[in-house]
Amino acid sequence: MTIVPDASAASDDPHLWLEEIDGAPALAWAAARTAETQAAICDAQFERDRAALLDALNAPDRIPWIRQRGSYVYNFWQDAAHPKGLWRRTTMARYRGDDPPWDVLIDVDALAKSEGEDWVWAGCVTLPPEHRFGMVRLSRGGADATVSREFDLEARRFVDGGFVIPETKGGVAWFDADTLLMAVALGGEQFETTSGYARTVRRWRRGTPIESAPVIFEGGRTDMLVLGWRELGPRKSRTFFIQQTDFFHSTFLIEDAAGRAQPFDIPSDAVPSVEHDWLILYLRSDWAPGGRTYPAGALLVIAIDAALAGSRDFVVLFEPTATSFLDGFQAAGNVIGMKVLDNVRSRVLFSRFANGIWHTEAVSGFSELATVDIYRLSEDEIDWASEEAREAFVISSENSVLPPSLSLARSGQATELLKTVPPRFNARELTITQHHAVSVDGTRIPYFQVAKSGLALDGSNACLLNGYGGFEISLLPHYSFSVGTQWLERGGVYVIANIRGGGEFGPAWHRAGIREGKKLAQDDFAAVAKDLIARGVTRRQRLACEGASNGGLLVGNMLTRYPHLFGAIYCGVPLLDMRRYTRLPPGASWIGEYGDPDKPEDWAFLKEVSAYQLVEPGRDYPPILITTSNRDDRVHPGHARKMAAKLKALGYPVYFHEPAEGGHGGAVDNRQMAVKLTLLYSFLRKTIAPEMDAIA
């Protein structure tokens, strides 16, 4: 991709040439810096740690995560023999066994080799209820853009003359056996938004040229994206559209009998979902239809037909309290499963519609400090789902010291444990505690601390602080072999900060950390760092921080705004140049979160958190490791490259790492993931934790 800068930007930024992703000079620069970093960090202990982590990532006793379609449960599996992975299936009865037999549908390694492509699995959309045919999505090198190809699951091959959608961003859904709905950025500027996503939904009939597929719905050029899909079921089928104007506002529509898209009369910032006969709404702001006020953070439900007829008689399934907030939900038929955070501690609730009334109950049986996640088992419409999968949910449970487990749950029934994994590291002496720091405006900021019991509070401990603070995403304790073996077992302290901008305390907590509040969210993170130092957990020379993506912007600003608090910084796939971020696709889609740098009133606050512009000579900056991926088409590699180049030009200690593949996650297989994670802890050994160098 070539980014064409304007003349003024070129004169102001001597590193602008690094935005040309595949430009020969930029690639040579990235390769040279990556080689320097590997020479400095990747020592013999790095190789031992990487190999041990890779063995754990490939362990045969990992949990195979599943979703059910028709008579089978499906899983995507990567291991040492199949680094690119196997798409496979088995029955639920066999899955319950210790070593279930799997029927392999696609061997991605063999496919990539036979076609000479660097394929990365991105999923398959199958046609219910038989699920014989599906649109397989394949990414080159882990990019968000994918190629979609029709696949016959019974014949185990791609369909000759079947549907093929060339590489593009967007989604595809089945309308019927011979028709697709395409919401893809393919065909030129008239089919894509300024963010690089789909601007239209097209209905493509089998046997016709893709270029002739008629547009059945379209948004504006400056919208973020549009989506379209078909709810298929034996009783009725409906077609829905979403016109996403920005990250947090949209119009939700349904196609009527005449083929017209009719909008639902709901708030533009609500998060809508449909399941069976229900319209479900998560509110991001207060809403008062018909004289009744529903608070921000509430979850509402109403029959779809009633909503279309103008009814506002919503049922409130969840309403937030001073400490309890919704962190996600999944619906299956007449049951809605909710993940709730109560003072940042996970809980699960089920609401079930029976005898004309919604009943809500708590799901028990999980550890008090467990991080609990929930998703519906079956991907089928409820009337097509098997009896066993109908209204069934999968619940995962884990935390930083508790290995993951997988359970099957139904409303009104005891949970059934499906799978567990053995401990991957010694956590017997480790404890998770919750603390609070006080930010610059007096707000209490919670954080989790994972450390050995009886931790010495003398400032001597090596400590790694993790944060994100954006897009209403909550950060919670999860089980990690790399954190456990390469950090906690060796005496390190691991901390998770729940700063504003996240979803830990609902929509208001998120709103407080966006746009001009982004600086405040960074102040929250710095407050946690200060509290760790004040409590005697650590000191500046022994404290590091890490963050990726939006979290990369966070820690980039720790470098420029709070360098005196940290001894090292890890900055992954980061957003850093807030002056030009909207010109690097898909940056324009995030204006709702950050603001528009082309508006003077927005640039007035954005310039205070634009880490790239804030870099100055003569400061006491700690060493920083900046990583990206050449195939990251979500956050442009130019952010990371330019930041590293600017710091290096000013003589600061900076390490840079850019593999040729990896996408926004920085890794597409276990081998790459082992390198990525071990690189972080090797960097910490070279900076804030030299005593860990002595550990074999």
Secondary structure in CASP SS format (residue, H / E / C, confidence):
PFRMAT SS
TARGET T0000
AUTHOR 0000-0000-0000
METHOD secondary structure of the structure
MODEL  1
M C 1.00
T C 1.00
I C 1.00
V C 1.00
P C 1.00
D C 1.00
A H 1.00
S H 1.00
A H 1.00
A H 1.00
S H 1.00
D H 1.00
D C 1.00
P C 1.00
H C 1.00
L H 1.00
W H 1.00
L H 1.00
E H 1.00
E C 1.00
I C 1.00
D C 1.00
G C 1.00
A H 1.00
P H 1.00
A H 1.00
L H 1.00
A H 1.00
W H 1.00
A H 1.00
A H 1.00
A H 1.00
R H 1.00
T H 1.00
A H 1.00
E H 1.00
T H 1.00
Q H 1.00
A H 1.00
A H 1.00
I H 1.00
C C 1.00
D C 1.00
A H 1.00
Q H 1.00
F H 1.00
E H 1.00
R H 1.00
D H 1.00
R H 1.00
A H 1.00
A H 1.00
L H 1.00
L H 1.00
D H 1.00
A H 1.00
L H 1.00
N C 1.00
A C 1.00
P C 1.00
D C 1.00
R C 1.00
I C 1.00
P C 1.00
W C 1.00
I C 1.00
R E 1.00
Q E 1.00
R E 1.00
G C 1.00
S C 1.00
Y E 1.00
V E 1.00
Y E 1.00
N E 1.00
F E 1.00
W E 1.00
Q C 1.00
D C 1.00
A C 1.00
A C 1.00
H C 1.00
P C 1.00
K C 1.00
G C 1.00
L E 1.00
W E 1.00
R E 1.00
R E 1.00
T E 1.00
T C 1.00
M H 1.00
A H 1.00
R H 1.00
Y H 1.00
R C 1.00
G C 1.00
D C 1.00
D C 1.00
P C 1.00
P C 1.00
W C 1.00
D E 1.00
V E 1.00
L E 1.00
I E 1.00
D E 1.00
V H 1.00
D H 1.00
A H 1.00
L H 1.00
A H 1.00
K H 1.00
S H 1.00
E H 1.00
G C 1.00
E C 1.00
D C 1.00
W E 1.00
V E 1.00
W E 1.00
A E 1.00
G E 1.00
C E 1.00
V E 1.00
T E 1.00
L C 1.00
P C 1.00
P C 1.00
E C 1.00
H C 1.00
R C 1.00
F E 1.00
G E 1.00
M E 1.00
V E 1.00
R E 1.00
L E 1.00
S E 1.00
R E 1.00
G C 1.00
G C 1.00
A C 1.00
D C 1.00
A C 1.00
T E 1.00
V E 1.00
S E 1.00
R E 1.00
E E 1.00
F E 1.00
D E 1.00
L C 1.00
E C 1.00
A C 1.00
R C 1.00
R E 1.00
F E 1.00
V C 1.00
D C 1.00
G C 1.00
G C 1.00
F C 1.00
V E 1.00
I E 1.00
P E 1.00
E E 1.00
T E 1.00
K C 1.00
G E 1.00
G E 1.00
V E 1.00
A E 1.00
W E 1.00
F E 1.00
D E 1.00
A C 1.00
D C 1.00
T E 1.00
L E 1.00
L E 1.00
M E 1.00
A E 1.00
V E 1.00
A C 1.00
L C 1.00
G C 1.00
G C 1.00
E H 1.00
Q H 1.00
F H 1.00
E E 1.00
T C 1.00
T C 1.00
S C 1.00
G C 1.00
Y C 1.00
A E 1.00
R C 1.00
T E 1.00
V E 1.00
R E 1.00
R E 1.00
W E 1.00
R E 1.00
R C 1.00
G C 1.00
T C 1.00
P C 1.00
I H 1.00
E H 1.00
S H 1.00
A C 1.00
P C 1.00
V E 1.00
I E 1.00
F E 1.00
E E 1.00
G C 1.00
G C 1.00
R C 1.00
T C 1.00
D C 1.00
M C 1.00
L E 1.00
V E 1.00
L E 1.00
G E 1.00
W E 1.00
R E 1.00
E E 1.00
L C 1.00
G C 1.00
P C 1.00
R C 1.00
K C 1.00
S C 1.00
R E 1.00
T E 1.00
F E 1.00
F E 1.00
I E 1.00
Q E 1.00
Q E 1.00
T E 1.00
D E 1.00
F C 1.00
F C 1.00
H E 1.00
S E 1.00
T E 1.00
F E 1.00
L E 1.00
I E 1.00
E E 1.00
D C 1.00
A C 1.00
A C 1.00
G C 1.00
R C 1.00
A E 1.00
Q E 1.00
P E 1.00
F C 1.00
D C 1.00
I C 1.00
P C 1.00
S C 1.00
D C 1.00
A C 1.00
V E 1.00
P E 1.00
S E 1.00
V E 1.00
E E 1.00
H C 1.00
D C 1.00
W E 1.00
L E 1.00
I E 1.00
L E 1.00
Y E 1.00
L C 1.00
R C 1.00
S C 1.00
D C 1.00
W E 1.00
A C 1.00
P H 1.00
G H 1.00
G H 1.00
R C 1.00
T C 1.00
Y E 1.00
P C 1.00
A C 1.00
G C 1.00
A C 1.00
L E 1.00
L E 1.00
V E 1.00
I E 1.00
A E 1.00
I H 1.00
D H 1.00
A H 1.00
A H 1.00
L H 1.00
A C 1.00
G C 1.00
S C 1.00
R C 1.00
D C 1.00
F C 1.00
V E 1.00
V E 1.00
L E 1.00
F E 1.00
E C 1.00
P C 1.00
T C 1.00
A C 1.00
T C 1.00
S E 1.00
F E 1.00
L E 1.00
D E 1.00
G E 1.00
F E 1.00
Q E 1.00
A E 1.00
A E 1.00
G C 1.00
N C 1.00
V E 1.00
I E 1.00
G E 1.00
M E 1.00
K E 1.00
V E 1.00
L E 1.00
D E 1.00
N C 1.00
V C 1.00
R C 1.00
S E 1.00
R E 1.00
V E 1.00
L E 1.00
F E 1.00
S E 1.00
R E 1.00
F E 1.00
A E 1.00
N C 1.00
G C 1.00
I E 1.00
W E 1.00
H E 1.00
T E 1.00
E E 1.00
A E 1.00
V E 1.00
S C 1.00
G C 1.00
F C 1.00
S C 1.00
E C 1.00
L C 1.00
A C 1.00
T E 1.00
V E 1.00
D E 1.00
I E 1.00
Y E 1.00
R E 1.00
L C 1.00
S E 1.00
E C 1.00
D C 1.00
E C 1.00
I C 1.00
D C 1.00
W C 1.00
A C 1.00
S C 1.00
E C 1.00
E C 1.00
A C 1.00
R C 1.00
E C 1.00
A E 1.00
F E 1.00
V E 1.00
I E 1.00
S E 1.00
S E 1.00
E E 1.00
N C 1.00
S C 1.00
V C 1.00
L C 1.00
P C 1.00
P C 1.00
S E 1.00
L E 1.00
S E 1.00
L E 1.00
A E 1.00
R E 1.00
S C 1.00
G C 1.00
Q C 1.00
A C 1.00
T C 1.00
E E 1.00
L E 1.00
L E 1.00
K E 1.00
T E 1.00
V C 1.00
P C 1.00
P C 1.00
R C 1.00
F C 1.00
N C 1.00
A C 1.00
R C 1.00
E C 1.00
L E 1.00
T E 1.00
I E 1.00
T E 1.00
Q E 1.00
H E 1.00
H E 1.00
A E 1.00
V E 1.00
S C 1.00
V C 1.00
D C 1.00
G C 1.00
T C 1.00
R E 1.00
I E 1.00
P E 1.00
Y E 1.00
F E 1.00
Q E 1.00
V E 1.00
A E 1.00
K E 1.00
S C 1.00
G C 1.00
L C 1.00
A C 1.00
L C 1.00
D C 1.00
G C 1.00
S C 1.00
N C 1.00
A C 1.00
C E 1.00
L E 1.00
L E 1.00
N E 1.00
G C 1.00
Y C 1.00
G C 1.00
G C 1.00
F C 1.00
E C 1.00
I C 1.00
S C 1.00
L C 1.00
L C 1.00
P C 1.00
H C 1.00
Y C 1.00
S C 1.00
F H 1.00
S H 1.00
V H 1.00
G H 1.00
T H 1.00
Q H 1.00
W H 1.00
L H 1.00
E C 1.00
R C 1.00
G C 1.00
G C 1.00
V E 1.00
Y E 1.00
V E 1.00
I E 1.00
A E 1.00
N C 1.00
I C 1.00
R C 1.00
G C 1.00
G C 1.00
G C 1.00
E C 1.00
F C 1.00
G H 1.00
P H 1.00
A H 1.00
W H 1.00
H H 1.00
R H 1.00
A C 1.00
G C 1.00
I C 1.00
R H 1.00
E H 1.00
G H 1.00
K H 1.00
K H 1.00
L H 1.00
A H 1.00
Q H 1.00
D H 1.00
D H 1.00
F H 1.00
A H 1.00
A H 1.00
V H 1.00
A H 1.00
K H 1.00
D H 1.00
L H 1.00
I H 1.00
A H 1.00
R C 1.00
G C 1.00
V C 1.00
T C 1.00
R C 1.00
R H 1.00
Q H 1.00
R H 1.00
L E 1.00
A E 1.00
C E 1.00
E E 1.00
G E 1.00
A E 1.00
S C 1.00
N H 1.00
G H 1.00
G H 1.00
L H 1.00
L H 1.00
V H 1.00
G H 1.00
N H 1.00
M H 1.00
L H 1.00
T H 1.00
R H 1.00
Y C 1.00
P H 1.00
H H 1.00
L H 1.00
F C 1.00
G C 1.00
A E 1.00
I E 1.00
Y E 1.00
C E 1.00
G E 1.00
V C 1.00
P C 1.00
L C 1.00
L C 1.00
D C 1.00
M C 1.00
R C 1.00
R C 1.00
Y H 1.00
T H 1.00
R H 1.00
L C 1.00
P C 1.00
P C 1.00
G H 1.00
A H 1.00
S H 1.00
W H 1.00
I H 1.00
G H 1.00
E H 1.00
Y H 1.00
G C 1.00
D C 1.00
P C 1.00
D C 1.00
K C 1.00
P H 1.00
E H 1.00
D H 1.00
W H 1.00
A H 1.00
F H 1.00
L H 1.00
K C 1.00
E C 1.00
V C 1.00
S C 1.00
A H 1.00
Y H 1.00
Q H 1.00
L H 1.00
V C 1.00
E C 1.00
P C 1.00
G C 1.00
R C 1.00
D C 1.00
Y C 1.00
P C 1.00
P C 1.00
I E 1.00
L E 1.00
I E 1.00
T E 1.00
T C 1.00
S C 1.00
N C 1.00
R C 1.00
D C 1.00
D C 1.00
R C 1.00
V C 1.00
H C 1.00
P C 1.00
G H 1.00
H H 1.00
A H 1.00
R H 1.00
K H 1.00
M H 1.00
A H 1.00
A H 1.00
K H 1.00
L H 1.00
K H 1.00
A H 1.00
L C 1.00
G C 1.00
Y C 1.00
P C 1.00
V E 1.00
Y E 1.00
F E 1.00
H E 1.00
E C 1.00
P C 1.00
A C 1.00
E C 1.00
G C 1.00
G C 1.00
H C 1.00
G C 1.00
G C 1.00
A C 1.00
V C 1.00
D C 1.00
N H 1.00
R H 1.00
Q H 1.00
M H 1.00
A H 1.00
V H 1.00
K H 1.00
L H 1.00
T H 1.00
L H 1.00
L H 1.00
Y H 1.00
S H 1.00
F H 1.00
L H 1.00
R H 1.00
K H 1.00
T H 1.00
I C 1.00
A C 1.00
P H 1.00
E H 1.00
M H 1.00
D H 1.00
A H 1.00
I C 1.00
A C 1.00
END
